[in-house]
Every structure is written in C-alpha cells, then in structure tokens.
Amino acid sequence: MVKSLEEREQREYERQEIIRKAVGEADRIILNGSDGSVEETDWLTFKVAEKFVEKVGIRLTGKLMRRDME
C-alpha cells in the first residue's frame, strides 16, 4: 500500500518530534550529571552520541554480514 504525501509528511513530522524529544531528554540528563563545565558537558554529550553510533554500527554490521553469507 502506497502512503499519500500527507501520510508521509505526518510520519516525518512525528519522527522529527521523537528526535527533538530524545535530544532534549539526553541534554537534560547530561546537564544534571555534569559538573557544569563546558568540557565535561561536551565530553558526556560526545560519549552518549558515540554509544548510539556504536549500537547502530553493531546492528548494521551483523545485518551486512548475514546478507553477505547468503
């Protein structure tokens, strides 16, 4: 079933809201846990982003390896 342009735009809006909320929550948690310095706040932000990239990278690597073995 092909979705209408309006349905696709609505879903994209919803995805952007999810991202906005997730970033806001991560910022809140990081700021509450940081010592308040820019350096520690930036480092914590970097480490959170790094963990997400690692998580997705592992999943993608597994999928690619399975596909290559087929």
C-alpha positions as YAML, in Angstrom:
chain: A
units: angstrom
residues:
- id: 1
  name: MET
  ca: [0.00, 0.00, 0.00]
- id: 2
  name: VAL
  ca: [1.44, 3.35, -1.05]
- id: 3
  name: LYS
  ca: [1.02, 6.10, 1.51]
- id: 4
  name: SER
  ca: [-0.24, 9.50, 0.49]
- id: 5
  name: LEU
  ca: [2.00, 12.54, 0.60]
- id: 6
  name: GLU
  ca: [0.09, 13.78, 3.65]
- id: 7
  name: GLU
  ca: [0.66, 10.49, 5.48]
- id: 8
  name: ARG
  ca: [4.36, 10.52, 4.66]
- id: 9
  name: GLU
  ca: [4.69, 14.15, 5.77]
- id: 10
  name: GLN
  ca: [2.85, 13.36, 9.01]
- id: 11
  name: ARG
  ca: [5.16, 10.45, 9.72]
- id: 12
  name: GLU
  ca: [8.22, 12.60, 9.02]
- id: 13
  name: TYR
  ca: [6.89, 15.23, 11.41]
- id: 14
  name: GLU
  ca: [6.38, 12.53, 14.07]
- id: 15
  name: ARG
  ca: [9.93, 11.26, 13.57]
- id: 16
  name: GLN
  ca: [11.34, 14.76, 13.94]
- id: 17
  name: GLU
  ca: [9.38, 15.17, 17.19]
- id: 18
  name: ILE
  ca: [10.80, 11.89, 18.51]
- id: 19
  name: ILE
  ca: [14.30, 13.09, 17.71]
- id: 20
  name: ARG
  ca: [13.69, 16.50, 19.28]
- id: 21
  name: LYS
  ca: [12.35, 14.92, 22.47]
- id: 22
  name: ALA
  ca: [15.16, 12.35, 22.68]
- id: 23
  name: VAL
  ca: [17.83, 15.02, 22.29]
- id: 24
  name: GLY
  ca: [16.10, 17.18, 24.87]
- id: 25
  name: GLU
  ca: [15.97, 14.34, 27.38]
- id: 26
  name: ALA
  ca: [19.60, 13.39, 26.74]
- id: 27
  name: ASP
  ca: [20.61, 17.04, 27.23]
- id: 28
  name: ARG
  ca: [18.66, 17.21, 30.48]
- id: 29
  name: ILE
  ca: [20.29, 14.03, 31.83]
- id: 30
  name: ILE
  ca: [23.76, 15.15, 30.76]
- id: 31
  name: LEU
  ca: [23.35, 18.64, 32.23]
- id: 32
  name: ASN
  ca: [22.03, 17.20, 35.50]
- id: 33
  name: GLY
  ca: [25.00, 14.83, 35.74]
- id: 34
  name: SER
  ca: [27.75, 17.14, 34.54]
- id: 35
  name: ASP
  ca: [29.93, 19.18, 36.85]
- id: 36
  name: GLY
  ca: [28.72, 22.19, 34.86]
- id: 37
  name: SER
  ca: [31.87, 22.80, 32.87]
- id: 38
  name: VAL
  ca: [31.64, 23.08, 29.11]
- id: 39
  name: GLU
  ca: [34.39, 20.49, 28.77]
- id: 40
  name: GLU
  ca: [32.66, 17.80, 30.83]
- id: 41
  name: THR
  ca: [29.26, 18.55, 29.29]
- id: 42
  name: ASP
  ca: [30.71, 18.26, 25.79]
- id: 43
  name: TRP
  ca: [32.58, 15.08, 26.70]
- id: 44
  name: LEU
  ca: [29.44, 13.47, 28.12]
- id: 45
  name: THR
  ca: [27.47, 14.52, 25.04]
- id: 46
  name: PHE
  ca: [30.15, 13.01, 22.81]
- id: 47
  name: LYS
  ca: [30.17, 9.73, 24.77]
- id: 48
  name: VAL
  ca: [26.38, 9.40, 24.56]
- id: 49
  name: ALA
  ca: [26.49, 10.03, 20.80]
- id: 50
  name: GLU
  ca: [29.37, 7.55, 20.47]
- id: 51
  name: LYS
  ca: [27.34, 4.85, 22.25]
- id: 52
  name: PHE
  ca: [24.40, 5.36, 19.89]
- id: 53
  name: VAL
  ca: [26.67, 5.17, 16.84]
- id: 54
  name: GLU
  ca: [28.28, 2.02, 18.25]
- id: 55
  name: LYS
  ca: [24.89, 0.44, 18.92]
- id: 56
  name: VAL
  ca: [23.66, 1.08, 15.39]
- id: 57
  name: GLY
  ca: [27.02, 0.10, 13.88]
- id: 58
  name: ILE
  ca: [26.94, -3.30, 15.57]
- id: 59
  name: ARG
  ca: [23.42, -3.95, 14.33]
- id: 60
  name: LEU
  ca: [24.24, -2.86, 10.78]
- id: 61
  name: THR
  ca: [27.44, -4.89, 10.71]
- id: 62
  name: GLY
  ca: [25.54, -8.01, 11.75]
- id: 63
  name: LYS
  ca: [22.90, -7.48, 9.08]
- id: 64
  name: LEU
  ca: [25.53, -6.87, 6.42]
- id: 65
  name: MET
  ca: [27.48, -9.98, 7.39]
- id: 66
  name: ARG
  ca: [24.33, -12.12, 7.29]
- id: 67
  name: ARG
  ca: [23.45, -10.70, 3.89]
- id: 68
  name: ASP
  ca: [26.95, -11.39, 2.57]
- id: 69
  name: MET
  ca: [26.77, -15.01, 3.74]
- id: 70
  name: GLU
  ca: [23.53, -15.66, 1.82]
...
